[in-house]
Every structure is written in structure tokens, then in C-alpha cells.
């Protein structure tokens, strides 16, 4: 629990980012974060594409409380998107809602995101909405459904198997036809909203994954857990599920692992610091 809280804090800290990107720790962090510039991401994305891996780009940052800096975050995502388009890369983008204005308010968030959504829609590029702590789950899904109703279907969200509500949320996303990325979850959450035991979280992941695989729209299963992967491989084989109808997601440093697993479409997650 302490390690989880520490990692979340570091991910949102400007000081921690400076330490990791400006000191000798940069060599170690490069396993997870290719660099600080858009070109670093595009280089890593091109390398991934060269071995037939698709990519998702993240722009690492903290929650923004000011409209100007929230707009700056969208501008950074637009640069990544333009690079993907110009270089004809097989990739998409994952945005952090509070980084682009969700804390400021739902209406500002939707308007701030609209330019990115419009440009991505025109280029037929997918935008993934990240999921943060449970405090933001409903606050993220509400504007998601608003924009979905407006016709922005080039987007999907993330659901976390450790939340007790996730089966219901996955069912709703299946009803919409929205794409879901399923992960276990990384935030410290109270027992009333989240499973506390690993066995419960793992079982929830399996149950929700099966729901998405049989009734969802191209689900992304984000796990490095080889036991879960093996169980899902058995389920996929038994159900005769098309291997092109889903993908497994891995962080960029695990390419060797996923190549050995031989489990279907993969998506690498290089991140821009």
C-alpha cells in the first residue's frame, strides 16, 4: 500500500519528474519513458511499429487547476497526434482527464478536449481516456457518455478491476459499443469501493475480461500477469474468439516478454515525460 501511494505521488510530482529526467536516474527511467520530447516518443513509436507493434502515447503530467495550463496540456497532445499523422505511425493517444481540465469542470473539460477529439476523428485515430482514482470514475464516465452521444466514437475509456463497480461499468460500455482498456488499478482505495485482496482483484479482472471479450468492442487487456494471461488464452481458445478482436497491452520495457508469450495483438505503451 505504501509503495502504491508513493508511486502515485511521484507520477504527479513536478519535482520527482525533474529528478528522474535530469539526473542519472534518467537511464533507469528510460525503460518506461522514452524521453521528454515529442520526437523521443515518435522515435520509440517508429521502433515499435518496425517489429509490428502498435503504440499508445501518454504525456505524463499532473492534474491541472488552471485553464491556461490545461490548454497547454491539450496542445502537447496535439503535437503528439500531429506527429503520429505526419509519420503515418500505427498508434493512438491516451489522455489523463484531470490533466486536461476535468477538475476545473465538466463543461470546460469537454470543450478543451474537443479540438483534440475533432482532429483525431478526422484522421481516424483513437483517443483513450485514462482512469484515475475512484473519486473521478463517475466524473470521467459522465462527459465520456456526453461526447459519445455527440458522435465521438473514436474514443474509449479505462476500467479498473479492483473497483467493485467495474462489472456494471463494463456492461454499460458494451451497451454503448465503446472500447475499454481493462487494468487492475493502482490507487489506494477504501474497502467500500475496491477489493483489497489480490485474489479478488484477479478474479474480477478475469470476469470483466471475459465479459468484454464476448460482448465488447475490441477490448484492451492490460496485464503482465502470466497466470491471468494463460487463463484468458484458454478461455479465448475455448470460446473461439477471433484473435484480431482484442489486444493485450504492455509497458514498453516488456517487449521481449510479450514476444515470448505469443498471445495475439500487442500494444506498446511508450510515454513522453
C-alpha positions as a Python dict, from the first residue, in 0.01 Angstrom:
ca = {
    (1, 'X'): (0, 0, 0),
    (2, 'X'): (280, 243, 91),
    (3, 'X'): (466, 166, -232),
    (4, 'X'): (149, 220, -436),
    (5, 'X'): (85, 559, -273),
    (6, 'X'): (447, 661, -325),
    (7, 'X'): (439, 572, -695),
    (8, 'X'): (116, 767, -750),
    (9, 'X'): (263, 1069, -571),
    (10, 'X'): (581, 1056, -778),
    (11, 'X'): (386, 1027, -1102),
    (12, 'X'): (209, 1355, -1025),
    (13, 'X'): (508, 1548, -886),
    (14, 'X'): (700, 1804, -1092),
    (15, 'X'): (996, 1774, -856),
    (16, 'X'): (1005, 1397, -897),
    (17, 'X'): (986, 1436, -1274),
    (18, 'X'): (1288, 1667, -1267),
    (19, 'X'): (1486, 1418, -1060),
    (20, 'X'): (1404, 1130, -1291),
    (21, 'X'): (1462, 1318, -1618),
    (22, 'X'): (1757, 1544, -1526),
    (23, 'X'): (1978, 1315, -1316),
    (24, 'X'): (2149, 976, -1359),
    (25, 'X'): (1813, 815, -1281),
    (26, 'X'): (1721, 900, -1641),
    (27, 'X'): (1896, 585, -1763),
    (28, 'X'): (1677, 369, -1542),
    (29, 'X'): (1354, 556, -1622),
    (30, 'X'): (1423, 522, -1996),
    (31, 'X'): (1293, 165, -1970),
    (32, 'X'): (949, 316, -1911),
    (33, 'X'): (969, 670, -2053),
    (34, 'X'): (1150, 710, -2389),
    (35, 'X'): (1210, 1082, -2338),
    (36, 'X'): (1081, 1430, -2267),
    (37, 'X'): (1023, 1547, -2623),
    (38, 'X'): (763, 1454, -2882),
    (39, 'X'): (1041, 1333, -3111),
    (40, 'X'): (1151, 1087, -2842),
    (41, 'X'): (805, 935, -2838),
    (42, 'X'): (782, 930, -3218),
    (43, 'X'): (1121, 756, -3240),
    (44, 'X'): (1012, 491, -2990),
    (45, 'X'): (681, 453, -3171),
    (46, 'X'): (859, 402, -3502),
    (47, 'X'): (1081, 136, -3348),
    (48, 'X'): (777, -43, -3211),
    (49, 'X'): (599, -27, -3546),
    (50, 'X'): (906, -176, -3714),
    (51, 'X'): (850, -500, -3520),
    (52, 'X'): (475, -492, -3585),
    (53, 'X'): (371, -339, -3253),
    (54, 'X'): (107, -70, -3227),
    (55, 'X'): (164, 207, -2973),
    (56, 'X'): (-23, 429, -2732),
    (57, 'X'): (139, 758, -2636),
    (58, 'X'): (99, 920, -2295),
    (59, 'X'): (205, 1271, -2199),
    (60, 'X'): (300, 1243, -1833),
    (61, 'X'): (178, 1523, -1609),
    (62, 'X'): (-22, 1621, -1306),
    (63, 'X'): (-378, 1740, -1258),
    (64, 'X'): (-424, 2096, -1379),
    (65, 'X'): (-634, 2350, -1190),
    (66, 'X'): (-579, 2645, -1424),
    (67, 'X'): (-744, 2681, -1765),
    (68, 'X'): (-424, 2804, -1930),
    (69, 'X'): (-213, 2506, -1823),
    (70, 'X'): (-495, 2266, -1907),
    (71, 'X'): (-498, 2411, -2258),
    (72, 'X'): (-121, 2374, -2272),
    (73, 'X'): (-164, 2004, -2195),
    (74, 'X'): (-405, 1965, -2486),
    (75, 'X'): (-155, 2148, -2708),
    (76, 'X'): (108, 1891, -2611),
    (77, 'X'): (-126, 1606, -2701),
    (78, 'X'): (-198, 1776, -3034),
    (79, 'X'): (175, 1777, -3112),
    (80, 'X'): (189, 1404, -3043),
    (81, 'X'): (-117, 1348, -3260),
    (82, 'X'): (27, 1555, -3545),
    (83, 'X'): (349, 1354, -3527),
    (84, 'X'): (159, 1027, -3550),
    (85, 'X'): (-30, 1159, -3853),
    (86, 'X'): (274, 1308, -4030),
    (87, 'X'): (484, 994, -3986),
    (88, 'X'): (194, 762, -4065),
    (89, 'X'): (251, 568, -3746),
    (90, 'X'): (32, 288, -3617),
    (91, 'X'): (-56, 449, -3286),
    (92, 'X'): (-303, 634, -3074),
    (93, 'X'): (-310, 863, -2769),
    (94, 'X'): (-412, 820, -2407),
    (95, 'X'): (-516, 1134, -2217),
    (96, 'X'): (-537, 1193, -1842),
    (97, 'X'): (-869, 1371, -1777),
    (98, 'X'): (-760, 1583, -1479),
    (99, 'X'): (-454, 1693, -1676),
    (100, 'X'): (-672, 1849, -1944),
    (101, 'X'): (-922, 2019, -1716),
    (102, 'X'): (-1166, 1776, -1557),
    (103, 'X'): (-1101, 1921, -1211),
    (104, 'X'): (-1191, 2266, -1344),
    (105, 'X'): (-1533, 2144, -1453),
    (106, 'X'): (-1709, 1905, -1688),
    (107, 'X'): (-1808, 2165, -1947),
    (108, 'X'): (-1461, 2319, -1965),
    (109, 'X'): (-1310, 1972, -1991),
    (110, 'X'): (-1531, 1876, -2284),
    (111, 'X'): (-1464, 2199, -2472),
    (112, 'X'): (-1091, 2185, -2405),
    (113, 'X'): (-1073, 1827, -2533),
    (114, 'X'): (-1288, 1890, -2839),
    (115, 'X'): (-1011, 2016, -3070),
    (116, 'X'): (-805, 1705, -3000),
    (117, 'X'): (-1108, 1482, -3048),
    (118, 'X'): (-1202, 1655, -3375),
    (119, 'X'): (-853, 1628, -3523),
    (120, 'X'): (-821, 1265, -3417),
    (121, 'X'): (-1165, 1184, -3556),
    (122, 'X'): (-1075, 1341, -3891),
    (123, 'X'): (-756, 1132, -3905),
    (124, 'X'): (-937, 819, -3779),
    (125, 'X'): (-709, 797, -3476),
    (126, 'X'): (-829, 657, -3148),
    (127, 'X'): (-817, 850, -2817),
    (128, 'X'): (-813, 661, -2489),
    (129, 'X'): (-936, 831, -2170),
    (130, 'X'): (-727, 720, -1874),
    (131, 'X'): (-893, 641, -1543),
    (132, 'X'): (-768, 786, -1217),
    (133, 'X'): (-880, 727, -858),
    (134, 'X'): (-1236, 623, -775),
    (135, 'X'): (-1316, 985, -690),
    (136, 'X'): (-1301, 1051, -1064),
    (137, 'X'): (-1462, 738, -1206),
    (138, 'X'): (-1815, 872, -1250),
    (139, 'X'): (-1683, 1221, -1322),
    (140, 'X'): (-1489, 1071, -1615),
    (141, 'X'): (-1764, 846, -1747),
    (142, 'X'): (-2028, 1123, -1750),
    (143, 'X'): (-1853, 1351, -2005),
    (144, 'X'): (-1744, 1039, -2194),
    (145, 'X'): (-2109, 948, -2248),
    (146, 'X'): (-2192, 1311, -2337),
    (147, 'X'): (-1932, 1318, -2615),
    (148, 'X'): (-2022, 967, -2726),
    (149, 'X'): (-2380, 1085, -2776),
    (150, 'X'): (-2245, 1370, -2990),
    (151, 'X'): (-2086, 1118, -3225),
    (152, 'X'): (-1730, 1096, -3096),
    (153, 'X'): (-1691, 721, -3130),
    (154, 'X'): (-1315, 730, -3189),
    (155, 'X'): (-1258, 709, -2814),
    (156, 'X'): (-1261, 460, -2533),
    (157, 'X'): (-1205, 454, -2161),
    (158, 'X'): (-1016, 258, -1897),
    (159, 'X'): (-1179, 47, -1627),
    (160, 'X'): (-1008, -94, -1320),
    (161, 'X'): (-1080, -445, -1199),
    (162, 'X'): (-1018, -365, -834),
    (163, 'X'): (-1325, -138, -820),
    (164, 'X'): (-1645, -312, -716),
    (165, 'X'): (-1848, -114, -971),
    (166, 'X'): (-1642, -219, -1274),
    (167, 'X'): (-1861, -507, -1393),
    (168, 'X'): (-2155, -266, -1418),
    (169, 'X'): (-1942, -5, -1594),
    (170, 'X'): (-1813, -265, -1841),
    (171, 'X'): (-2168, -375, -1913),
    (172, 'X'): (-2263, -14, -1986),
    (173, 'X'): (-1963, 37, -2217),
    (174, 'X'): (-2059, -282, -2403),
    (175, 'X'): (-2410, -142, -2447),
    (176, 'X'): (-2265, 178, -2596),
    (177, 'X'): (-2020, -10, -2815),
    (178, 'X'): (-1730, 181, -2660),
    (179, 'X'): (-1383, 34, -2641),
    (180, 'X'): (-1249, -48, -2293),
    (181, 'X'): (-897, -92, -2166),
    (182, 'X'): (-906, -312, -1856),
    (183, 'X'): (-634, -288, -1593),
    (184, 'X'): (-616, -387, -1227),
    (185, 'X'): (-581, -36, -1082),
    (186, 'X'): (-303, 137, -891),
    (187, 'X'): (-461, 376, -642),
    (188, 'X'): (-511, 313, -270),
    (189, 'X'): (-888, 280, -238),
    (190, 'X'): (-1118, 213, 62),
    (191, 'X'): (-1272, -129, 104),
    (192, 'X'): (-1624, 0, 39),
    (193, 'X'): (-1534, 80, -324),
    (194, 'X'): (-1249, -160, -403),
    (195, 'X'): (-1143, -518, -350),
    (196, 'X'): (-849, -535, -111),
    (197, 'X'): (-716, -887, -172),
    (198, 'X'): (-512, -978, -479),
    (199, 'X'): (-721, -1288, -538),
    (200, 'X'): (-1037, -1077, -556),
    (201, 'X'): (-880, -825, -792),
    (202, 'X'): (-750, -1103, -1015),
    (203, 'X'): (-1088, -1279, -1026),
    (204, 'X'): (-1260, -952, -1107),
    (205, 'X'): (-1011, -894, -1390),
    (206, 'X'): (-1087, -1238, -1534),
    (207, 'X'): (-1464, -1194, -1503),
    (208, 'X'): (-1469, -848, -1660),
    (209, 'X'): (-1222, -951, -1931),
    (210, 'X'): (-1449, -1240, -2031),
    (211, 'X'): (-1747, -1003, -2048),
    (212, 'X'): (-1551, -766, -2271),
    (213, 'X'): (-1412, -1044, -2491),
    (214, 'X'): (-1756, -1191, -2557),
    (215, 'X'): (-1964, -875, -2579),
    (216, 'X'): (-1732, -578, -2611),
    (217, 'X'): (-1576, -371, -2887),
    (218, 'X'): (-1207, -455, -2933),
    (219, 'X'): (-1113, -466, -2562),
    (220, 'X'): (-756, -400, -2448),
    (221, 'X'): (-641, -624, -2165),
    (222, 'X'): (-363, -454, -1973),
    (223, 'X'): (-179, -704, -1757),
    (224, 'X'): (169, -851, -1719),
    (225, 'X'): (32, -1134, -1502),
    (226, 'X'): (123, -1454, -1685),
    (227, 'X'): (-126, -1661, -1481),
    (228, 'X'): (-414, -1438, -1589),
    (229, 'X'): (-285, -1432, -1946),
    (230, 'X'): (-270, -1812, -1956),
    (231, 'X'): (-625, -1843, -1820),
    (232, 'X'): (-751, -1593, -2075),
    (233, 'X'): (-571, -1777, -2354),
    (234, 'X'): (-761, -2091, -2258),
    (235, 'X'): (-1092, -1903, -2248),
    (236, 'X'): (-1025, -1736, -2584),
    (237, 'X'): (-947, -2073, -2741),
    (238, 'X'): (-1249, -2247, -2589),
    (239, 'X'): (-1487, -1969, -2700),
    (240, 'X'): (-1337, -1945, -3047),
    (241, 'X'): (-1275, -1572, -3007),
    (242, 'X'): (-1109, -1404, -3306),
    (243, 'X'): (-752, -1307, -3204),
    (244, 'X'): (-792, -987, -3409),
    (245, 'X'): (-1089, -875, -3197),
    (246, 'X'): (-888, -773, -2889),
    (247, 'X'): (-537, -681, -2780),
    (248, 'X'): (-308, -720, -2482),
    (249, 'X'): (-135, -406, -2352),
    (250, 'X'): (216, -393, -2208),
    (251, 'X'): (456, -121, -2098),
    (252, 'X'): (736, -58, -2345),
    (253, 'X'): (1011, -233, -2147),
    (254, 'X'): (829, -568, -2172),
    (255, 'X'): (852, -624, -2547),
    (256, 'X'): (1071, -933, -2505),
    (257, 'X'): (822, -1081, -2262),
    (258, 'X'): (520, -1032, -2483),
    (259, 'X'): (700, -1166, -2789),
    (260, 'X'): (770, -1485, -2595),
    (261, 'X'): (408, -1515, -2481),
    (262, 'X'): (272, -1545, -2839),
    (263, 'X'): (-77, -1439, -2734),
    (264, 'X'): (-217, -1213, -3002),
    (265, 'X'): (-217, -845, -3094),
    (266, 'X'): (2, -629, -2873),
    (267, 'X'): (16, -260, -2796),
    (268, 'X'): (327, -100, -2655),
    (269, 'X'): (296, 199, -2420),
    (270, 'X'): (589, 438, -2465),
    (271, 'X'): (544, 758, -2266),
    (272, 'X'): (661, 1113, -2315),
    (273, 'X'): (786, 1265, -1991),
}
